[in-house]
Amino acid sequence: IHTHIHTHTHARLLLAQSKHPPATAAMDGMGMGGRMEGLGEGMGSELEDMMSGMGGSGGGMDDFDDDDGDDHSEEAEDVVIEYPDLEVGEEADISALKDGGIIKKVLEKGHGEDRPEKGQEVTVHYTGTLLDGTKFDSSVDRGDPFKFKMGVGQVIKGWDQGVASMRKGERAILTCTPNYAYGPRATGNIPANSTLQFEVELISWVSTKDLFNDGGCLRHKTLKRGNGYSFPKEIDEVTVVYSVTAADEGAAVIVAETEAEFAVKSAPFVGLAAVLLKMKSAESTIFRMRNVPGPQYLSGIPGAPAGEAVDVKVTLKSWKTVESICNGAGTKKTLTEGSGWDTPNDGAKCTVTYTATKLLSSGDSVDEKSEFTFVTGEDAVPPGLEEAVMKMKKGEVAMATVPAAFAYAGGGEATPGPDVVFTVTLTGFVKEKEIYAMGNPEKLEAAEKAKAAGNEAYKAGRLTIAQRKYDKALKHVEHDSGFTDDEKVKSKALKLSLYLNAAAVALKAKEWAGALKSAGEALKIEGSNEKALYRHAQAAVELEEYDEATKDVRKILERDENHKEAKALRLRIRKLEAVQLKKDAKLYGNMFGKLGGLYSEEEKAAGGLKPPDWGKGAGKEAVEEFDAAKASGDDKKIFDIGHGFTMKEMKDGEEGEEGDEEEEGMKEV
């Protein structure tokens, strides 16, 4: 019964109110509005979770909820209500229309001057009763404070207006007539057309005025609302008008009104950079700032009063979007916005007009091209310019600052000249057909075409382009579950070839981890493929994974014992292992030496073990063991690493009995 009442009460608070609150509209759309009472016992938590996901107290909010125009109450959006300051025991009509719909009686005064505003999330405790004293719900009894957003239609109108009149810590009784409660609809054990009383305590609220929740930067007064939905980023370039005055009325001017252009991160003072990240285009706001522990918002303001607040008036006239290109070494800045949202993809046919200004110490040099058409991904233009173009919209004008390594065709692998600034207009483009829109035959054809382009780039030594083409080809065939059997055969062969080629590119570029991964993918397709084994072994050697490399070489030689390259690689592995063994011997010898005499000293032999010395007390068995090992004709080296420990060299293919048993066990698994 308790769960049932609790559920319905929260449903009433969230649903039964102004004409079209968000949650009500959603529920009515499912045919559920007005029938919440029909939900059975035991659905309290599920209902609350559902309500939360449909606009309940858990929703997020940006800094401009008070400007979103989603107020579904009957009052005009910009009406300012003056609430009376009541003493304990006093009561007054606080409804916006002064129609007696909400009578408030103060039980305990709050503190501070602020009241919650529209869009802010408030936390309250409440107890709801009928006029005859019948209690129908209480968050106090549950020990579970209730949260909701002010003024956006999440609760009954009597709460939206009544709680807005309260200060932090205040307790009051709100008596709400049916028009401000649930109207003519009976809800649970609340009869139709009931006047209700709520004892409400305002615990706290999250202020959207305190931008960073530290008290150091408050939105004091919005003079003009901004446009759009986006905000500048730290690297964007803004045009701003700002001034700084003392916080008192008519106080002295600290910084006169100034218009300036700068990157947000390079703003004249800390607080200005911080608030610009929260502003919209054309917005004008007065911010009240002070230094707080940690953020020093006034740092950079000449003559800022120590320990006091200042008012900073900021107008964000406009900004130019700046994006990183060339692995963060260059930038693309939008000078004129383009149309639409679409941008070129890999393989798109683009038409551009641009000027290229080379930044020379002896003076800038300028090149120009008009209505130049190229296909992205073909290395027809410098990679830095291509990357900038692929971020542009039709008709956009942008300035791309490109470092030398990316400023010339074939760039990214060489630096043939100075840095370059491109001013480019994207006249138009035709996108290459997206993979999701292709049929299976088209995907196979496109993959073959990209592979061929990659092969040409590889032969020309353009490794970056080659890798890009192989990656593109793989995207067309990597998901082939919907292919026919014949198409899967073609797809499998293509993928094997592409992974092998990608491994070859990575080896040549000395990207060992990439080579190991690509060769490994090839081995998943064909585990005995000779090229895949060899390239996998090559990469493993460079990564000092000698055991892995040895296994690969062994598989090759099992199929072809005269494989010249594999034999050479095996020899190289052995030499590298011997070098590593000596390093390990020295390392472990020093480590065991620090144990401090727990083991008796043994004679060390460089490159092997000397016979035990009778004069030093060696036993007959030790000498016989050494002689037997030597007489066996095996050239294994026994390294003495000191203090009674030795390391024995193992030849390719040799394993101890324990190793054999372990391998057999693995085979069974």
Secondary structure, 3 states (H helix, E strand, C coil): CHHHHHHHHHHHHHHCCCCCCHHHHHHHHCCCCCCHHHCCCCCHHHHHHHHHHCCCCCCCCCCCHHHCCCCCCCCCCCCCCCCCCCCCCCEEECCCCCCCCEEEEEEECCCCCCCCCCCCEEEEEEEEEECCCCEEEEHHHHCCCEEEECCCCCCCHHHHHHHHCCCCCCEEEEEECHHHCCCCCCECCECCCCCEEEEEEEEEEECCCECCCCCCEEEEEEEECCECCCCCCCCCEEEEEEEEEECCCCCCEEEEEEEEEEEHHHCCCHHHHHHHCCCCECCEEEEEECCCCCCCCCCCCCCCCCCCCEEEEEEEEEEECEEEECCCCEEEEEEECCECCCCCCCCCEEEEEEEEEECCCCCCEEEEEEEEEEECCCCCCCHHHHHHHCCCCECCEEEEEECHHHCCCCCCCCCCCCCEEEEEEEEEEECCCCHHHCCHHHHHHHHHHHHHHHHHHHHCCCHHHHHHHHHHHHHHHCCCCCCCHHHHHHHHHHHHHHHHHHHHHHHHCCCHHHHHHHHHHHHHHCCCCHHHHHHHHHHHHHCCCHHHHHHHHHHHHHHCCCCHHHHHHHHHHHHHHHHHHHHHHHHHHHHHHCCCCCCCCCCCCCCCCCCCCHHHCCCHHHHHHHHHHHHCCCCCCEEEEECCEEEECCCCCCCCHHHHHHHHHHHHC
